[in-house]
Structures are given as structure tokens and as C-alpha cells.
Amino acid sequence: MTYALAICVREGLVCLADGRITSGNQVSSARKATLHGPEGSQFVVMTSGLRSLRDKTLAYLDRELPTHGDSESTRLLDAVDTYAGCLRRTAQEDKAAVEASRLTFNLHAIIAGQLPGDPHPTAYLVYPEGNWIEVTERTPYFAVGASGYGKPILDRTVTYDTPLRMALKAAYLSFDSTRVSSADVGYPVDVMTLPAADGQWRTATFEHDDLRELREWWNRNLTHMAAQLPDDPFADNLLPEDARRRSSLAPAEDADVTGNPASS
């Protein structure tokens, strides 16, 4: 299983993919987010599905793409069409054998970036059949793989006008929620940004211990906020009287979620 995410906001792109690979009882790590294309026209591809299908499709893609700056792909859509053609070729060659082995031809991909002909960064979700949809201002993110666990955080915190810094935090929190709930998703995690201001890809890889303080901060403050949720209407109907009394006698909290005294 995989967790891969692209968030497209006005200030740019945030891309994230976990690096855990599971095969039976074997666990390893490999990059699921890779840059393709010549310098100045690079885009990221993130996939979920059988690793062998990914590797073959991307090998075909790299062979189709130019290795110099005179790229025929002036827009990201051109690169998406090239990828879709490579995906259909892989399906034509391997789909029958894959399904005969009781596996599924299930390669989903997120392709994101900004090529010279694009007015702004964008992202596409490409289905196993080769058809695709583009991100919109109303739906500013795509996720593939174990996508359900992190969705509530993204839906509550991300809009097209969300600052890139906040989108980066939301991406991490969605990954953390997925990692906690799915044993097949885990570290290392690869994170990329493409700010619209300069159009330069920035990449980083984080291991489990690299984000320990951030993870502990989130766990601690999430628990704190849950404890501060008002008791009503649950207490009167669902708790015994002594529990309601203990709740009403509990001292009021005077600290905010950062652990600092509340200010007026």
C-alpha cells in the first residue's frame, strides 16, 4: 500500500509520498515520488499499485522524454498524455498476465508540476486505464493509495487559497494519520515543494526520528483539544450522575494548545 498526495494551492505545489514497500511479510523502502524530464521542464510522478508496473511504465516514459531542454512537452498535459501512452503500452503487454496471477492492474498516478507553457503549477490524477482528471480550485488536492485516513484533515484545512506553508503542514498531518491507521504506510517519507514564486523544485526525505518532536507535539495537543470538547449533549444522556458531577467540578483549563498560558 502507498500514501501519495499532491496539494495545489495558489502559492504552489506540495507533494508527499511514503517510502514503505510491503510484499507478503517482507518490508523494504523505495522512492514513490520521482522527478522526470529535462532540467527546467521537470515534473513529479507519484504512483500507487504494483511496483513492477510502475517501474516498467516509468522506464518507457523516460525513454520517450527528451534528455535536453528542447522538450516537446510545453505543458504538463503533454507529459501526462505521454505517460498515459506508456501506461497503455504496459497494460497491453502485461495486464492479461497480471490478472491471470490473480493480481490487479491497479497503477494510479499523480503527475504534478509546472512546465514552461503552464500559467501556474497544476496536478493530474491518472487512472489505470490512462484517463485523467486535473486538480481544480474547488478540489485542490489528489491522494492515491490509502487515501481515506488523511482525507478529513485535508478537507478541513486546505483550500486553494491556503498558504504553501500551511499546505505543507496539512500534508504531513494527513500522512501521519494514515501511517497510524495503516500498517502498510510508513517512513521514510519524501516531500517536495514547487513554489509558484520561483518554479524551483525542493525535495527532502524524512526518517521516523527526524519528525519525532513534531509527531509528539501533535499527539499531545490533539489529546488536549479532545479533552476540552464540551460535554453537552453527551453527558446528560450517556454518563452516570457521578461522572457528570466530576466533569462539572473539573478546573477550567487556562492553557492554549501550545502549552502557554491563555491570553485575553
N, C-alpha and C positions, 0 to 999 in steps of 0.2 A: 504494500500500500504506500501511497505517496500523499504528501500535502504540498501543493504548489499554488501560489497566489500572485496575482498581479493587481495592483491598485493604481488607477489612473485618475489623478486629480489635476486641477488647473496648473499647479506648480511642477508637475512631472509624474514620474512613474516610481513605484516601489514594487520590486519583485522578490519573492521569497520561495525557497524550496527546501524541504528537509533532505537529508542525505542518507537515510537508513534504507538498506536493501534487505528484504527478507525472502528466503527461498526454503520452504519447509522449516526445518529447525536451524537453518544457517542464517546468521545476521552479519552483514557487512555494510560498507558505506561507499557511495559513489555520487558524483555530482549529477543532479537532475535539472540544473539550470545552466545553460551554456550559451556563450556568445558566438554568433556566426556572421559571416560576411566580411568584406574588406574594411580596413581602417576608415573611419568616417561614415560608414554605412552599416554599422553593426546592429544586430537585434538579438534579443534573447529568446531561446526556446526552452520551455519547461514542459515536461510530459508526465503522465501517469499511465500505467499499463505495463505490459510485458517489456522487460529491459531489452530483449533481443530485437523486438520490433522497433523500439526507439533507436537502438544503435544502427540498425540497417537503414532505417528511413533517414536518419541524420547523415549517415555516410553518403547516401545518394544526394542529399541536399547540399552537402559541402562540395560534392563533385560538380553540381550544377551551378554553384555560385562562383563568381569571379574572385580571383585572389588579389586583385589590384583595385584601385579607386574608380576605374571606369565601369561602374556597375550598371547593368541594365535595370536593376531594381531601384527605381527612383522613389517609390513609395513602399511603405510596409506591406500594403496589399499585394504588390508584385511578389514580394518574398513569401507571403502567405500562399499565393497561388502556386509558386514553385514548390513549396513544402507539400501542399495538397497533392500535387502531381507525383511527388516522390512517395507519399503515403499510399496513394492508389496503386502505384507500382509494387510496393511491398505487399499490399493486400492481394493483388493479382498473383503474386508469386508464392505467398506463404499462408494466406487465410485458410485455404482448404486443409492444409497440413496442421495448422494450429487447432482448428476446430475438430479435426479427426483425433487429436490428442486430448479432447475434452477441455480445451482451454478456449479463451475468448479473445478475438481480435479487438482489443479494447483500448487502443492507443489514443488518448486525448492529449491535446497540446494547447498551451498558451504561448502565443508569439507576441512579443511586445517590443516597442522601440519607437524611434523617430528617424526616418530616412530623409535625405535632402529634399524630396518632394512633398513631405508631410508638413502641414502647418503647425502641428503640435504632436506630442507623444500620444500613442494610442496602443491598444492591445486587441488581439483577436483570440477567440476560443475556437479551436479546430476539432471537429468530431472525427471519430474513426472512419467515417465514410468520405471524409475530405471536405464536407461542407463546413461553413463557419459563421460566426456572428461577431460583430465588433462591439467593444465597450461603448457605453453612452454616458452622458451626464447623469441620467436617471439611474443607471446601473453602473457605478464606476469601478467595479472590480469583477474579476473572474477567479474561481478556485477550482482545482481538479484534484481527484483522489478522494481522501477522507474529508470532504468539504463541509460536512454538516456541523461539525463540532465548533468551528470557529465562526460560523455564519452569524450567530446572534450578536457577537461583539462588533463585527463589521457593519451589520445593518444599523446598529445603534450609534456608531461613532464616525462613520465615513460617508461623506458626500463629495461631490465634485469640487466643492469649494474648501474642503478640509486642507489645512496646510500640510505640506510634504512631511514636515517633522512629526505631526500627529498621525499621518497615514503610516509612517514607519513604526510608530508605537503600536498602532492598531494591528498592523501586520504581525508584529511579534506576539501580541496577546492572543491573536487568533491561532497562531502556531502553537503557543503554549497550551491553550485549551485543547487543541487537537492532540498534542503529544500526551497530555494527561489521560485522555479518554481512549486513545488508540495505541495499542502496543506496537503496531507496525509503523508508527511515525515517530521519529526521534532525531537526535543530534547525530552529526553536525548539521547546522542549518546555514545555507548560503543566502545572502541578502544582497540585492543590487538596487541602486537608485539611478535614475536618469532625470536630473533636474531640467526643467524646460529652459531655465535661465542660461545654461551653458551647453546643454546637449552632450555632456560627458558622462559615460558610464562610470560608476563607482561600485566596487564589489568588496565584500567581506565575508569571511567564514567564521562561525562561532561554534565552539565546542560547549559541552554541558557546563563546565566550570566557568567559562567566560561570562555567562549570564546568571550566575548564581545569585548575586546581590539583587539584580532586577527581579528575578523569579521570587525570591524570598520577600521582597518588598510588596509585590503584587499579591502573593498569598496572604500575607499579614493584613494588608489593608482591605482586601476583598472580604476576609473574615470579619474584620472590624465593621465594615459597612453593612454586611448582612445582619450583624448583631444589632445595629441601630435602626433596622427596619421597624416601623411602628407595629405594635402587637395587633391592633384592630385591623380587620374584624375577626381575626382568628381566635383571640384569647377568650372572648365571652362564650363562644360556641364549642371550642375544641379543647380547652385546658381546664383542669380542675381548679377549684377556688383557691387552694393554697398556692398553686403556680401563678395564678393571676395576681395574688397578693404580693408574691415575691417580685414579680415584674414591676408592679406599681411602686414598690419600695426601693427598687434599684436606683442608685445615684445616677444622675444625668451625666452623660459623657461631656467633657469640656475640651476634647482634643479633636482636631480635624484629622483627615485620613493620612496626613503626612506625619502624625505623631506630635505636632506642635500645638501649643495652646490655641484655642479658637479665638479669633479676633472679632471684635464687634464692628 
